[in-house]
Amino acid sequence: MVGSANLNVMIKAARKAGRSLIKDFREVENLQVSMKGAGDFVSKADIAAERIIRDELMGARPTYGWVGEESAPVEGQDPTRRWIVDPLDGTTNFLHGLPHWAVSIALEHKGDVVAGVVFDAAKDEMFFAEKGAGAWMNDTRLRVSGRHRMIESIFATGLPFGGRADLPETLQDLARLLPACAGVRRWGSAALDLAYVAAGRYDGFWERRLNAWDIAAGVIIVREAGGLIQPMQPGRDILSDGELICANEAIFDSFAKVIRAQ
């Protein structure tokens, strides 16, 4: 697929950051790690990757705004466009030597995400999409799964850690969902969870208390792969609330009914 100039800039930035992260991942035991909060780690690798991405994106589009996990937001001269970046989604996996983490870059235009890139550098899988142009993984067009029955479907989510207040809600979700499906996975990267839904590897995904940079790129990749995605509470905003449900069209209503039941 030949993408727009903006998408090409995003892919280039993701690959460059990915190379830096892979180098650090091979020496993960030597990283200097500090604690940002309970269960939320930041490493030198994380900060270095964001600096690489910021230099690439802001160098190419200096008038755009910026929102990144590891740095202060920037209000761009062009108020209609901004980058939304997570340089390392799955930091805890990274720091434990687990090869399941990703670079996530999205471009928002007038409040709507119009392009997204999720790069799994450890597996060399580049997931990307632009509005109206479909979703891709490397050279392969992506399509959500075709499963029609919940009992045959696998879902992904995140499990609250470090005393987070949403643990009871998630346990209730699991109690309702597990008897109705083929399994639930928790792999520790929301960006890759969404990319895997787009690729048909998972049949659906839900999670609460996420940040915009965790999910912005994944949201457009799922939509462009034919998936349905909605806020946890109808009528709310996914990126500002950080809560979502997504699945293929055939099982979405059944899945959403189970998750939204209280």
Secondary structure, 3 states (H helix, E strand, C coil): CCCCHHHHHHHHHHHHHHHHHHHHHCCHHHCCEEEEECCEEEEHHHHHHHHHHHHHHHHHCCCCEEEECCEEEECCCCCCEEEEEEEEECHHHHHCCCCCCEEEEEEEECCEEEEEEEEECCCCEEEEEECCCCEEECCEECCCCCCCCHHHCEEECCCCCCCCCCHHHHHHHHHHHHHHCCEEECCCCHHHHHHHHHCCCCCEEEECCCCHHHHHHHHHHHHHCCCEEEECCCCCCHHHHCCEEEECHHHHHHHHHHHHCC
